[in-house]
Amino acid sequence: MIDPYFDSNQFSGGAEVRELQYARYRTHIENMMTQQPYDFTLLLHTLIQACPDDVAAALNNNMEHESALRDVLEQFRKDFTPDKITVGMHFNYQHLLRAFTVYDQEYGRLRISVNNYSKLRLFLRQVMGFIQRSLPAIDRMVFVQGLFEIVEIKIEIKRSFKNEHENLYFPVTASDSSHTGLGFEYFADSTNSWENLAREHRALFEKLLSNKNSDLQNLCGHSAKRSRLVV
């Protein structure tokens, strides 16, 4: 929206200023597919080994219930507590992609029985959901409006955190310490499948990130071309 102003006569040196702004974040966005993801090994092992009472206490947000599961989840939350970021991306997309992958890989061991999805539910709510608390605004809009609709059908992303079809909102969770809502009681989901949820989300989310990268390359490419024309 503001890009054309750099090429106008609004101020001198506009093209150079635009290039300096792109340079500040170009490398970080280009590398967002190669960032190091979080290591979920200990968390997964503890969750798989956890007894039903420990899982139930975690799902009920009973922080007074002592268990190895409670402690490992608390450490996970500390690791993901928002902090002041001065360099690089504000969100590591590989964390969420990796969470989708391990959910899919460990689906069989996390599903206790035919009708018991409690461990899967806990991982979705308090691992994937907690990571979603740190999503940038634009990606919150994508999740609530539907990954499939945005990525595959290519509907325009609205500047809204509301899903108009279901009257749902993607919450804005800053660095709050509440033990409710997103990251504790639910995960922002756009499918209704337990088994294929992570696989579908990962494929769509990965494609979304790939599109981000392509869009940036095109943007920078057009900018460079315009700069040469101006010179």
N, CA, C and O of each residue as an XYZ file, in Angstrom:
924
protein
N       0.818     -1.209      0.000
C       0.000      0.000      0.000
C       0.855      1.264      0.000
O       0.504      2.251     -0.647
N       1.959      1.238      0.713
C       2.788      2.444      0.779
C       3.933      2.396     -0.223
O       4.630      3.392     -0.421
N       4.131      1.239     -0.858
C       5.267      1.074     -1.757
C       5.340      2.147     -2.847
O       6.430      2.659     -3.101
N       4.236      2.510     -3.501
C       4.315      3.510     -4.581
C       4.875      4.853     -4.136
O       5.438      5.589     -4.947
N       4.728      5.179     -2.856
C       5.212      6.471     -2.379
C       6.732      6.581     -2.458
O       7.278      7.680     -2.559
N       7.415      5.427     -2.412
C       8.871      5.465     -2.493
C       9.348      5.908     -3.877
O      10.435      6.469     -4.016
N       8.524      5.649     -4.901
C       8.891      6.019     -6.259
C       8.356      7.388     -6.658
O       8.657      7.893     -7.740
N       7.568      7.976     -5.781
C       6.975      9.272     -6.099
C       7.931     10.392     -5.716
O       9.075     10.154     -5.330
N       7.448     11.583     -5.829
C       8.260     12.745     -5.468
C       7.981     13.221     -4.046
O       8.253     14.368     -3.692
N       7.425     12.303     -3.229
C       7.088     12.685     -1.862
C       8.333     13.074     -1.064
O       8.302     14.000     -0.254
N       9.426     12.354     -1.307
C      10.672     12.693     -0.626
C      11.834     12.178     -1.466
O      11.673     11.233     -2.238
N      12.982     12.784     -1.321
C      14.151     12.385     -2.121
C      14.775     11.107     -1.578
O      14.722     10.831     -0.380
N      15.360     10.341     -2.475
C      16.028      9.102     -2.069
C      15.076      8.005     -1.658
O      15.462      7.105     -0.912
N      13.826      8.056     -2.130
C      12.818      7.064     -1.727
C      13.197      5.646     -2.074
O      12.999      4.737     -1.268
N      13.742      5.437     -3.270
C      14.109      4.089     -3.709
C      15.185      3.497     -2.800
O      15.147      2.317     -2.450
N      16.145      4.345     -2.428
C      17.230      3.862     -1.560
C      16.702      3.509     -0.163
O      17.116      2.516      0.435
N      15.785      4.336      0.345
C      15.196      4.061      1.658
C      14.433      2.745      1.635
O      14.521      1.957      2.577
N      13.681      2.504      0.558
C      12.932      1.252      0.446
C      13.874      0.048      0.470
O      13.603     -0.943      1.148
N      14.968      0.134     -0.264
C      15.928     -0.966     -0.295
C      16.533     -1.221      1.078
O      16.754     -2.372      1.456
N      16.798     -0.169      1.817
C      17.344     -0.323      3.166
C      16.340     -1.026      4.080
O      16.716     -1.842      4.922
N      15.049     -0.695      3.901
C      14.018     -1.347      4.717
C      13.904     -2.824      4.370
O      13.795     -3.665      5.262
N      13.928     -3.148      3.071
C      13.877     -4.556      2.663
C      15.078     -5.336      3.211
O      14.946     -6.471      3.668
N      16.254     -4.696      3.153
C      17.480     -5.376      3.565
C      17.451     -5.774      5.030
O      18.097     -6.743      5.428
N      16.697     -5.020      5.843
C      16.649     -5.306      7.282
C      16.029     -6.660      7.580
O      16.401     -7.304      8.562
N      15.095     -7.102      6.755
C      14.418     -8.365      7.073
C      14.492     -9.420      5.976
O      14.039    -10.549      6.170
N      15.072     -9.054      4.800
C      15.104    -10.005      3.679
C      15.776    -11.324      4.054
O      15.222    -12.395      3.808
N      16.959    -11.249      4.642
C      17.710    -12.464      4.974
C      16.948    -13.350      5.947
O      16.949    -14.572      5.801
N      16.298    -12.751      6.937
C      15.579    -13.525      7.943
C      14.392    -14.262      7.321
O      14.137    -15.418      7.656
N      13.675    -13.608      6.428
C      12.533    -14.263      5.795
C      12.997    -15.342      4.831
O      12.370    -16.397      4.740
N      14.077    -15.098      4.113
C      14.614    -16.099      3.197
C      15.045    -17.351      3.955
O      14.978    -18.458      3.422
N      15.490    -17.172      5.207
C      15.988    -18.306      5.998
C      14.941    -18.912      6.921
O      15.271    -19.789      7.720
N      13.678    -18.467      6.835
C      12.694    -18.933      7.809
C      12.373    -20.419      7.667
O      11.835    -21.020      8.597
N      12.695    -21.027      6.513
C      12.447    -22.453      6.344
C      13.606    -23.312      6.850
O      13.511    -24.539      6.855
N      14.686    -22.680      7.270
C      15.852    -23.451      7.726
C      16.200    -23.173      9.184
O      17.254    -23.602      9.654
N      15.336    -22.464      9.910
C      15.597    -22.209     11.329
C      15.539    -23.508     12.131
O      14.901    -24.473     11.710
N      16.198    -23.528     13.272
C      16.239    -24.719     14.115
C      14.943    -24.851     14.904
O      14.575    -23.923     15.624
N      14.229    -25.994     14.789
C      12.984    -26.167     15.544
C      13.232    -26.598     16.983
O      14.323    -27.043     17.338
N      12.212    -26.458     17.789
C      12.265    -26.879     19.196
C      12.391    -28.397     19.276
O      11.826    -29.116     18.452
N      13.132    -28.882     20.269
C      13.298    -30.320     20.478
C      12.192    -30.823     21.409
O      12.220    -30.555     22.610
N      11.225    -31.548     20.859
C      10.083    -32.033     21.634
C      10.316    -33.420     22.245
O       9.384    -34.008     22.793
N      11.535    -33.950     22.162
C      11.810    -35.332     22.568
C      11.393    -35.606     24.013
O      10.640    -36.546     24.271
N      11.872    -34.801     24.951
C      11.572    -35.035     26.363
C      10.082    -34.860     26.632
O       9.487    -35.665     27.348
N       9.483    -33.836     26.080
C       8.069    -33.581     26.288
C       7.225    -34.754     25.779
O       6.308    -35.211     26.461
N       7.541    -35.228     24.591
C       6.786    -36.343     24.014
C       6.958    -37.616     24.839
O       5.986    -38.320     25.115
N       8.196    -37.907     25.231
C       8.459    -39.107     26.028
C       7.682    -39.058     27.340
O       7.089    -40.052     27.759
N       7.693    -37.895     27.979
C       6.985    -37.746     29.257
C       5.487    -37.892     29.062
O       4.820    -38.529     29.878
N       4.945    -37.316     28.000
C       3.513    -37.399     27.733
C       3.094    -38.829     27.417
O       2.051    -39.287     27.883
N       3.891    -39.530     26.635
C       3.569    -40.921     26.274
C       3.567    -41.806     27.502
O       2.740    -42.710     27.619
N       4.497    -41.551     28.430
C       4.615    -42.379     29.636
C       3.657    -41.953     30.754
O       3.490    -42.680     31.733
N       3.035    -40.798     30.615
C       2.204    -40.249     31.693
C       0.977    -41.112     31.970
O       0.399    -41.693     31.051
N       0.580    -41.193     33.248
C      -0.603    -41.947     33.640
C      -1.855    -41.103     33.397
O      -1.757    -39.881     33.281
N      -3.020    -41.728     33.319
C      -4.274    -40.990     33.048
C      -4.545    -39.850     34.010
O      -5.042    -38.801     33.601
N      -4.223    -40.040     35.296
C      -4.483    -38.980     36.275
C      -3.656    -37.726     35.993
O      -4.143    -36.604     36.130
N      -2.402    -37.931     35.598
C      -1.536    -36.789     35.294
C      -2.018    -36.048     34.044
O      -1.993    -34.819     33.989
N      -2.456    -36.814     33.045
C      -2.965    -36.206     31.817
C      -4.250    -35.433     32.106
O      -4.431    -34.315     31.623
N      -5.142    -36.035     32.898
C      -6.405    -35.379     33.237
C      -6.160    -34.085     34.010
O      -6.836    -33.083     33.777
N      -5.195    -34.107     34.928
C      -4.884    -32.904     35.710
C      -4.358    -31.796     34.803
O      -4.708    -30.628     34.976
N      -3.517    -32.163     33.837
C      -2.982    -31.169     32.902
C      -4.092    -30.585     32.040
O      -4.135    -29.375     31.817
N      -4.984    -31.433     31.556
C      -6.099    -30.959     30.734
C      -7.029    -30.039     31.525
O      -7.629    -29.122     30.964
N      -7.143    -30.285     32.815
C      -7.985    -29.451     33.681
C      -7.237    -28.250     34.245
O      -7.766    -27.515     35.079
N      -5.990    -28.054     33.781
C      -5.157    -26.930     34.215
C      -4.971    -26.901     35.737
O      -4.953    -25.841     36.363
N      -4.834    -28.101     36.306
C      -4.598    -28.218     37.741
C      -3.093    -28.144     37.997
O      -2.399    -29.160     37.960
N      -2.603    -26.952     38.253
C      -1.171    -26.750     38.436
C      -0.668    -27.229     39.799
O       0.537    -27.276     40.044
N      -1.594    -27.579     40.672
C      -1.207    -28.071     41.999
C      -0.896    -29.572     41.973
O      -0.279    -30.101     42.897
N      -1.324    -30.239     40.919
C      -1.092    -31.680     40.788
C       0.365    -31.917     40.390
O       0.783    -31.544     39.294
N       1.131    -32.538     41.286
C       2.557    -32.747     41.024
C       2.775    -33.960     40.130
O       2.259    -35.048     40.387
N       3.555    -33.743     39.073
C       3.897    -34.845     38.169
C       5.024    -34.399     37.255
O       5.290    -33.206     37.109
N       5.685    -35.380     36.638
C       6.745    -35.062     35.674
C       6.149    -34.360     34.461
O       6.795    -33.509     33.849
N       4.919    -34.716     34.116
C       4.246    -34.098     32.981
C       4.002    -32.613     33.239
O       4.244    -31.780     32.366
N       3.524    -32.286     34.432
C       3.295    -30.882     34.774
C       4.584    -30.086     34.640
O       4.592    -28.983     34.095
N       5.692    -30.668     35.153
C       6.970    -29.958     35.155
C       7.510    -29.745     33.737
O       8.040    -28.680     33.423
N       7.371    -30.767     32.885
C       7.916    -30.639     31.530
C       7.077    -29.662     30.700
O       7.611    -28.954     29.846
N       5.775    -29.627     30.948
C       4.926    -28.651     30.254
C       5.234    -27.232     30.723
O       5.230    -26.292     29.928
N       5.499    -27.088     32.009
C       5.841    -25.769     32.543
C       7.163    -25.285     31.960
O       7.304    -24.103     31.646
N       8.129    -26.181     31.811
C       9.407    -25.805     31.209
C       9.214    -25.419     29.747
O       9.819    -24.464     29.260
N       8.358    -26.178     29.051
C       8.047    -25.858     27.657
C       7.467    -24.448     27.546
O       7.836    -23.687     26.652
N       6.565    -24.108     28.452
C       5.957    -22.774     28.413
C       6.992    -21.683     28.702
O       6.941    -20.605     28.110
N       7.917    -21.961     29.599
C       8.976    -20.998     29.882
C       9.848    -20.793     28.647
O      10.268    -19.676     28.347
N      10.112    -21.884     27.942
C      10.939    -21.793     26.733
C      10.264    -20.941     25.659
O      10.938    -20.336     24.826
N       8.932    -20.897     25.681
C       8.190    -20.170     24.660
C       7.594    -18.856     25.167
O       6.791    -18.225     24.479
N       7.986    -18.455     26.357
C       7.495    -17.179     26.864
C       8.042    -16.056     25.994
O       9.254    -15.962     25.802
N       7.164    -15.199     25.461
C       7.634    -14.102     24.604
C       8.667    -13.241     25.310
O       8.535    -12.923     26.492
N       9.684    -12.877     24.570
C      10.753    -12.047     25.120
C      11.010    -10.890     24.150
O      10.553    -10.909     23.007
N      11.729     -9.911     24.614
C      12.052     -8.794     23.736
C      13.021     -9.269     22.672
O      14.097     -9.777     22.984
N      12.636     -9.102     21.407
C      13.454     -9.546     20.287
C      13.961     -8.331     19.530
O      13.180     -7.480     19.103
N      15.265     -8.257     19.368
C      15.861     -7.110     18.678
C      16.467     -7.496     17.333
O      16.718     -6.631     16.494
N      16.706     -8.798     17.121
C      17.313     -9.257     15.869
C      16.559    -10.482     15.371
O      16.209    -11.370     16.149
N      16.313    -10.520     14.063
C      15.730    -11.716     13.470
C      14.221    -11.746     13.515
O      13.567    -10.761     13.857
N      13.672    -12.924     13.154
C      12.237    -13.101     13.098
C      11.639    -13.119     14.502
O      12.260    -13.614     15.442
N      10.453    -12.587     14.636
C       9.765    -12.605     15.924
C       9.116    -13.952     16.186
O       8.720    -14.239     17.316
N       9.001    -14.778     15.162
C       8.388    -16.095     15.321
C       9.149    -17.100     14.473
O       9.406    -16.866     13.292
N       9.510    -18.233     15.094
C      10.193    -19.308     14.371
C       9.135    -20.293     13.869
O       8.602    -21.083     14.649
N       8.833    -20.246     12.583
C       7.798    -21.088     12.010
C       8.129    -22.575     12.106
O       7.233    -23.419     12.067
N       9.414    -22.891     12.231
C       9.806    -24.294     12.303
C       9.316    -24.964     13.585
O       9.145    -26.182     13.611
N       9.088    -24.194     14.647
C       8.556    -24.781     15.885
C       7.196    -25.425     15.617
O       6.955    -26.567     16.007
N       6.320    -24.690     14.955
C       4.970    -25.193     14.699
C       4.989    -26.309     13.656
O       4.247    -27.284     13.779
N       5.817    -26.176     12.649
C       5.932    -27.241     11.647
C       6.425    -28.531     12.289
O       5.942    -29.619     11.972
N       7.390    -28.400     13.193
C       7.930    -29.585     13.881
C       6.874    -30.208     14.795
O       6.792    -31.432     14.901
N       6.074    -29.380     15.450
C       5.009    -29.896     16.314
C       3.997    -30.701     15.495
O       3.545    -31.757     15.938
N       3.639    -30.211     14.305
C       2.744    -30.956     13.426
C       3.357    -32.313     13.065
O       2.668    -33.333     13.046
N       4.659    -32.306     12.782
C       5.346    -33.527     12.360
C       5.363    -34.580     13.462
O       5.036    -35.740     13.213
N       5.742    -34.185     14.681
C       5.850    -35.176     15.754
C       4.471    -35.679     16.181
O       4.333    -36.837     16.578
N       3.449    -34.824     16.104
C       2.079    -35.268     16.385
C       1.701    -36.383     15.411
O       1.136    -37.401     15.809
N       2.018    -36.179     14.141
C       1.699    -37.167     13.119
C       2.496    -38.451     13.335
O       1.952    -39.550     13.226
N       3.782    -38.309     13.639
C       4.650    -39.475     13.829
C       4.280    -40.292     15.057
O       4.374    -41.519     15.043
N       3.857    -39.610     16.122
C       3.571    -40.282     17.391
C       2.075    -40.491     17.624
O       1.657    -40.813     18.736
N       1.286    -40.312     16.596
C      -0.168    -40.415     16.747
C      -0.569    -41.743     17.398
O      -1.393    -41.763     18.313
N       0.008    -42.843     16.930
C      -0.341    -44.167     17.445
C      -0.027    -44.330     18.920
O      -0.804    -44.939     19.656
N       1.112    -43.788     19.366
C       1.498    -43.938     20.775
C       0.778    -42.946     21.677
O       0.614    -43.190     22.872
N       0.348    -41.822     21.101
C      -0.371    -40.833     21.902
C      -1.847    -41.182     22.044
O      -2.503    -40.745     22.990
N      -2.363    -41.956     21.119
C      -3.758    -42.381     21.209
C      -3.814    -43.616     22.103
O      -3.337    -44.686     21.725
N      -4.389    -43.465     23.266
C      -4.364    -44.535     24.268
C      -5.227    -45.713     23.864
O      -4.803    -46.862     23.979
N      -6.421    -45.444     23.396
C      -7.340    -46.497     22.975
C      -8.258    -45.933     21.902
O      -8.121    -44.779     21.497
N      -9.194    -46.755     21.447
C     -10.085    -46.340     20.368
C     -10.818    -45.045     20.685
O     -10.988    -44.192     19.814
N     -11.253    -44.899     21.933
C     -12.053    -43.740     22.297
C     -11.349    -42.786     23.260
O     -11.986    -41.916     23.855
N     -10.038    -42.950     23.410
C      -9.314    -42.090     24.355
C      -8.285    -41.242     23.612
O      -7.223    -41.726     23.222
N      -8.621    -39.976     23.427
C      -7.755    -39.043     22.723
C      -7.138    -38.020     23.680
O      -6.680    -36.963     23.246
N      -7.123    -38.326     24.958
C      -6.727    -37.318     25.940
C      -5.289    -36.825     25.740
O      -5.031    -35.629     25.876
N      -4.361    -37.713     25.425
C      -2.973    -37.284     25.226
C      -2.828    -36.488     23.930
O      -2.074    -35.517     23.873
N      -3.545    -36.901     22.901
C      -3.550    -36.139     21.656
C      -4.148    -34.755     21.895
O      -3.639    -33.745     21.409
N      -5.242    -34.736     22.657
C      -5.916    -33.472     22.953
C      -4.980    -32.543     23.741
O      -4.936    -31.338     23.492
N      -4.238    -33.117     24.690
C      -3.324    -32.307     25.491
C      -2.209    -31.721     24.622
O      -1.848    -30.553     24.770
N      -1.669    -32.535     23.720
C      -0.594    -32.048     22.849
C      -1.114    -30.933     21.935
O      -0.438    -29.925     21.731
N      -2.304    -31.120     21.396
C      -2.889    -30.102     20.528
C      -3.108    -28.799     21.282
O      -2.699    -27.731     20.827
N      -3.755    -28.894     22.436
C      -4.113    -27.688     23.181
C      -2.903    -26.981     23.764
O      -2.715    -25.784     23.549
N      -2.078    -27.723     24.507
C      -1.066    -27.073     25.329
C       0.331    -27.054     24.716
O       1.252    -26.473     25.289
N       0.491    -27.679     23.565
C       1.765    -27.566     22.850
C       1.549    -26.748     21.575
O       2.075    -25.643     21.443
N       0.778    -27.296     20.646
C       0.515    -26.541     19.416
C      -0.197    -25.227     19.715
O       0.170    -24.178     19.186
N      -1.217    -25.294     20.567
C      -1.969    -24.088     20.897
C      -1.109    -23.029     21.555
O      -1.263    -21.838     21.284
N      -0.189    -23.467     22.435
C       0.671    -22.486     23.113
C       1.640    -21.847     22.132
O       1.938    -20.658     22.245
N       2.136    -22.622     21.170
C       3.012    -22.050     20.138
C       2.238    -21.016     19.327
O       2.782    -19.981     18.941
N       0.951    -21.310     19.072
C       0.133    -20.378     18.297
C      -0.046    -19.034     18.992
O      -0.366    -18.043     18.335
N       0.152    -18.981     20.282
C       0.036    -17.706     21.004
C       1.016    -16.664     20.476
O       0.776    -15.463     20.601
N       2.105    -17.115     19.892
C       3.146    -16.195     19.429
C       3.066    -15.898     17.936
O       3.915    -15.185     17.401
N       2.056    -16.435     17.262
C       1.938    -16.205     15.817
C       1.822    -14.710     15.507
O       1.161    -13.971     16.237
N       2.463    -14.271     14.428
C       2.269    -12.886     13.980
C       0.807    -12.652     13.602
O       0.081    -13.599     13.301
N       0.385    -11.409     13.618
C      -1.014    -11.072     13.353
C      -1.513    -11.624     12.023
O      -2.622    -12.153     11.952
N      -0.709    -11.507     10.970
C      -1.160    -11.942      9.658
C      -1.458    -13.436      9.646
O      -2.387    -13.872      8.965
N      -0.684    -14.230     10.389
C      -0.896    -15.682     10.414
C      -2.073    -16.059     11.304
O      -2.713    -17.085     11.072
N      -2.367    -15.258     12.308
C      -3.581    -15.460     13.104
C      -4.805    -15.280     12.208
O      -5.775    -16.033     12.297
N      -4.739    -14.272     11.346
C      -5.842    -14.039     10.415
C      -6.016    -15.221      9.470
O      -7.140    -15.610      9.155
N      -4.904    -15.789      9.019
C      -4.957    -16.928      8.112
C      -5.575    -18.138      8.805
O      -6.433    -18.809      8.230
N      -5.149    -18.422     10.035
C      -5.667    -19.584     10.752
C      -7.163    -19.470     10.998
O      -7.899    -20.438     10.805
N      -7.619    -18.300     11.420
C      -9.029    -18.173     11.762
C      -9.910    -18.133     10.516
O     -11.070    -18.544     10.561
N      -9.366    -17.642      9.409
C     -10.142    -17.603      8.171
C     -10.044    -18.901      7.382
O     -10.811    -19.128      6.446
N      -9.077    -19.769      7.773
C      -8.966    -21.089      7.166
C      -7.715    -21.246      6.326
O      -7.561    -20.575      5.306
N      -6.810    -22.139      6.753
C      -5.583    -22.383      5.992
C      -5.885    -22.848      4.574
O      -5.288    -22.366      3.611
N      -6.820    -23.792      4.456
C      -7.127    -24.335      3.132
C      -7.688    -23.248      2.215
O      -7.310    -23.151      1.047
N      -8.582    -22.444      2.753
C      -9.208    -21.399      1.949
C      -8.183    -20.379      1.464
O      -8.248    -19.919      0.324
N      -7.241    -20.031      2.330
C      -6.229    -19.032      1.966
C      -5.198    -19.614      1.010
O      -4.839    -18.983      0.016
N      -4.719    -20.829      1.316
C      -3.606    -21.404      0.555
C      -4.059    -22.024     -0.764
O      -3.440    -21.796     -1.803
N      -5.130    -22.800     -0.727
C      -5.542    -23.546     -1.914
C      -6.591    -22.805     -2.751
O      -6.471    -22.730     -3.974
N      -7.603    -22.268     -2.100
C      -8.643    -21.553     -2.847
C      -8.185    -20.130     -3.164
O      -8.693    -19.481     -4.078
N      -7.211    -19.668     -2.382
C      -6.600    -18.350     -2.591
C      -7.589    -17.194     -2.402
O      -7.595    -16.230     -3.166
N      -8.420    -17.317     -1.367
C      -9.292    -16.191     -1.048
C      -8.444    -15.079     -0.441
O      -7.380    -15.340      0.119
N      -8.905    -13.870     -0.549
C      -8.151    -12.741     -0.034
C      -8.162    -12.737      1.494
O      -9.206    -12.942      2.114
N      -7.007    -12.507      2.087
C      -6.911    -12.448      3.544
C      -7.503    -11.126      4.027
O      -7.061    -10.049      3.627
N      -8.498    -11.225      4.882
C      -9.109    -10.025      5.433
C      -8.347     -9.592      6.684
O      -7.810    -10.424      7.416
N      -8.308     -8.318      6.911
C      -7.641     -7.815      8.108
C      -8.593     -7.972      9.295
O      -9.120     -7.001      9.837
N      -8.786     -9.222      9.667
C      -9.742     -9.527     10.735
C      -9.337    -10.827     11.415
O      -8.824    -11.745     10.775
N      -9.574    -10.889     12.718
C      -9.313    -12.110     13.486
C     -10.592    -12.921     13.663
O     -10.657    -13.800     14.523
N     -11.596    -12.635     12.864
C     -12.897    -13.289     13.003
C     -13.171    -14.237     11.851
O     -12.905    -13.926     10.690
N     -13.712    -15.406     12.195
C     -14.235    -16.330     11.201
C     -15.721    -16.042     11.070
O     -16.508    -16.380     11.954
N     -16.099    -15.421      9.970
C     -17.470    -14.960      9.814
C     -18.477    -16.098      9.699
O     -19.648    -15.932     10.042
N     -18.021    -17.265      9.211
C     -18.936    -18.393      9.031
C     -19.342    -19.010     10.365
O     -20.483    -19.442     10.532
N     -18.408    -19.052     11.315
C     -18.687    -19.693     12.596
C     -18.706    -18.704     13.757
O     -18.859    -19.095     14.914
N     -18.551    -17.427     13.439
C     -18.563    -16.377     14.466
C     -17.535    -16.650     15.568
O     -17.825    -16.510     16.756
N     -16.338    -17.041     15.151
C     -15.249    -17.322     16.072
C     -14.136    -16.302     15.870
O     -13.979    -15.743     14.785
N     -13.369    -16.071     16.924
C     -12.270    -15.123     16.872
C     -10.961    -15.814     17.245
O     -10.935    -16.692     18.107
N      -9.880    -15.408     16.587
C      -8.557    -15.855     17.008
C      -8.100    -14.861     18.064
O      -7.939    -13.678     17.763
N      -7.888    -15.311     19.286
C      -7.567    -14.369     20.372
C      -6.218    -13.698     20.193
O      -5.285    -14.286     19.645
N      -6.127    -12.484     20.652
C      -4.855    -11.772     20.672
C      -4.244    -12.005     22.036
O      -4.666    -11.416     23.032
N      -3.247    -12.870     22.071
C      -2.616    -13.222     23.343
C      -1.209    -12.651     23.366
O      -0.304    -13.195     22.733
N      -1.027    -11.590     24.071
C       0.308    -11.022     24.230
C       1.056    -11.879     25.243
O       0.746    -13.060     25.395
N       2.008    -11.321     25.920
C       2.780    -12.110     26.889
C       1.990    -12.240     28.186
O       2.440    -11.825     29.254
N       0.797    -12.830     28.067
C      -0.009    -12.971     29.280
C       0.284    -14.302     29.956
O       0.660    -15.275     29.303
N       0.110    -14.331     31.249
C       0.457    -15.526     32.032
C      -0.774    -16.321     32.431
O      -0.709    -17.158     33.331
N      -1.894    -16.067     31.769
C      -3.120    -16.785     32.108
C      -3.011    -18.247     31.716
O      -2.290    -18.600     30.783
N      -3.718    -19.075     32.423
C      -3.746    -20.504     32.124
C      -5.106    -20.874     31.539
O      -5.686    -21.906     31.877
N      -5.596    -20.016     30.660
C      -6.898    -20.248     30.034
C      -6.805    -19.937     28.549
O      -5.816    -19.378     28.074
N      -7.857    -20.311     27.824
C      -7.954    -19.970     26.414
C      -6.966    -20.711     25.533
O      -6.601    -21.855     25.802
N      -6.538    -20.029     24.466
C      -5.601    -20.610     23.516
C      -4.324    -21.047     24.225
O      -3.749    -20.286     25.003
N      -3.883    -22.273     23.956
C      -2.671    -22.786     24.573
C      -2.903    -23.555     25.851
O      -1.979    -24.147     26.410
N      -4.158    -23.544     26.317
C      -4.521    -24.315     27.510
C      -5.822    -25.082     27.297
O      -5.908    -26.276     27.585
N      -6.832    -24.379     26.787
C      -8.146    -25.007     26.635
C      -8.480    -25.377     25.195
O      -9.388    -26.171     24.952
N      -7.755    -24.809     24.246
C      -8.008    -25.176     22.858
C      -6.833    -24.813     21.956
O      -5.915    -24.090     22.343
N      -6.901    -25.348     20.732
C      -5.937    -25.115     19.671
C      -6.724    -24.587     18.482
O      -7.813    -25.086     18.197
N      -6.197    -23.589     17.783
C      -6.901    -23.013     16.632
C      -6.802    -23.969     15.458
O      -5.744    -24.112     14.845
N      -7.920    -24.627     15.150
C      -7.951    -25.709     14.176
C      -8.900    -25.361     13.046
O      -9.950    -24.756     13.267
N      -8.523    -25.748     11.822
C      -9.414    -25.526     10.682
C      -9.820    -26.838     10.025
O     -10.311    -26.846      8.896
N      -9.611    -27.969     10.744
C     -10.067    -29.268     10.240
C     -10.841    -29.960     11.356
O     -10.888    -29.475     12.486
N     -11.440    -31.083     11.031
C     -12.194    -31.842     12.032
C     -11.694    -33.279     12.143
O     -12.421    -34.170     12.582
N     -10.456    -33.488     11.743
C      -9.913    -34.841     11.716
C      -8.794    -34.996     12.733
O      -7.809    -34.259     12.699
N      -8.948    -35.954     13.635
C      -7.888    -36.218     14.615
C      -6.649    -36.773     13.924
O      -5.538    -36.295     14.151
N      -6.840    -37.768     13.094
C      -5.714    -38.520     12.539
C      -4.936    -37.732     11.493
O      -3.706    -37.775     11.472
N      -5.634    -37.024     10.638
C      -4.961    -36.315      9.543
C      -4.732    -34.842      9.833
O      -4.196    -34.119      8.993
N      -5.136    -34.391     11.022
C      -5.050    -32.977     11.355
C      -3.649    -32.424     11.143
O      -3.474    -31.451     10.409
N      -2.659    -33.024     11.769
C      -1.301    -32.491     11.708
C      -0.738    -32.559     10.298
O      -0.069    -31.631      9.845
N      -1.011    -33.661      9.605
C      -0.498    -33.820      8.250
C      -1.050    -32.737      7.326
O      -0.320    -32.140      6.535
N      -2.352    -32.499      7.447
C      -2.996    -31.485      6.606
C      -2.504    -30.087      6.968
O      -2.195    -29.281      6.091
N      -2.434    -29.811      8.262
C      -1.979    -28.496      8.691
C      -0.536    -28.245      8.259
O      -0.208    -27.156      7.789
N       0.319    -29.242      8.414
C       1.726    -29.044      8.050
C       1.859    -28.750      6.557
O       2.570    -27.824      6.166
N       1.179    -29.535      5.724
C       1.273    -29.345      4.274
C       0.801    -27.945      3.875
O       1.434    -27.271      3.062
N      -0.317    -27.524      4.460
C      -0.861    -26.211      4.127
C       0.015    -25.080      4.674
O       0.253    -24.080      3.997
N       0.489    -25.258      5.911
C       1.300    -24.220      6.545
C       2.645    -24.088      5.835
O       3.159    -22.983      5.662
N       3.206    -25.220      5.427
C       4.477    -25.193      4.713
C       4.309    -24.487      3.363
O       5.182    -23.734      2.932
N       3.186    -24.740      2.714
C       2.916    -24.074      1.435
C       2.713    -22.580      1.645
O       3.140    -21.770      0.822
N       2.061    -22.214      2.748
C       1.876    -20.803      3.074
C       3.227    -20.110      3.218
O       3.420    -19.009      2.702
N       4.165    -20.753      3.921
C       5.485    -20.164      4.124
C       6.252    -20.071      2.811
O       6.967    -19.101      2.562
N       6.093    -21.095      1.974
C       6.738    -21.071      0.661
C       6.209    -19.906     -0.170
O       6.960    -19.239     -0.882
N       4.902    -19.678     -0.065
C       4.298    -18.553     -0.787
C       4.828    -17.217     -0.260
O       5.066    -16.282     -1.024
N       5.007    -17.148      1.061
C       5.565    -15.926      1.653
C       6.940    -15.643      1.042
O       7.259    -14.512      0.676
N       7.734    -16.698      0.947
C       9.081    -16.554      0.404
C       9.062    -16.092     -1.042
O       9.820    -15.206     -1.436
N       8.175    -16.712     -1.834
C       8.069    -16.341     -3.249
C       7.608    -14.902     -3.403
O       8.126    -14.154     -4.232
N       6.619    -14.525     -2.587
C       6.107    -13.159     -2.651
C       7.201    -12.145     -2.326
O       7.287    -11.085     -2.945
N       8.034    -12.491     -1.343
C       9.113    -11.586     -0.966
C      10.116    -11.449     -2.108
O      10.572    -10.348     -2.416
N      10.457    -12.586     -2.738
C      11.399    -12.548     -3.854
C      10.855    -11.684     -4.980
O      11.585    -10.894     -5.578
N       9.559    -11.841     -5.267
C       8.944    -11.039     -6.321
C       8.951     -9.555     -5.950
O       9.240     -8.694     -6.781
N       8.623     -9.275     -4.679
C       8.590     -7.897     -4.214
C       9.958     -7.251     -4.335
O      10.093     -6.135     -4.836
N      10.970     -7.970     -3.868
C      12.323     -7.428     -3.923
C      12.814     -7.322     -5.364
O      13.540     -6.394     -5.723
N      12.403     -8.291     -6.180
C      12.792     -8.264     -7.585
C      12.204     -7.070     -8.300
O      12.898     -6.386     -9.052
N      10.917     -6.815     -8.069
C      10.267     -5.652     -8.676
C      10.896     -4.362     -8.172
O      11.064     -3.398     -8.919
N      11.241     -4.364     -6.885
C      11.834     -3.173     -6.293
C      13.182     -2.878     -6.939
O      13.488     -1.731     -7.268
N      13.986     -3.927     -7.117
C      15.309     -3.750     -7.717
C      15.183     -3.243     -9.151
O      15.955     -2.396     -9.598
N      14.184     -3.785     -9.864
C      13.964     -3.361    -11.252
C      13.570     -1.894    -11.300
O      14.061     -1.136    -12.137
N      12.664     -1.492    -10.380
C      12.238     -0.113    -10.344
C      13.410      0.820    -10.001
O      13.523      1.925    -10.532
N      14.272      0.344     -9.103
C      15.416      1.163     -8.698
C      16.331      1.428     -9.882
O      16.839      2.535    -10.056
N      16.538      0.381    -10.705
C      17.406      0.554    -11.877
C      16.779      1.544    -12.848
O      17.482      2.353    -13.453
N      15.460      1.482    -13.001
C      14.774      2.392    -13.909
C      14.873      3.821    -13.407
O      15.052      4.752    -14.192
N      14.756      3.992    -12.095
C      14.835      5.335    -11.518
C      16.206      5.934    -11.743
O      16.345      7.106    -12.092
N      17.243      5.083    -11.530
C      18.619      5.554    -11.713
C      18.844      5.898    -13.180
O      19.939      6.316    -13.555
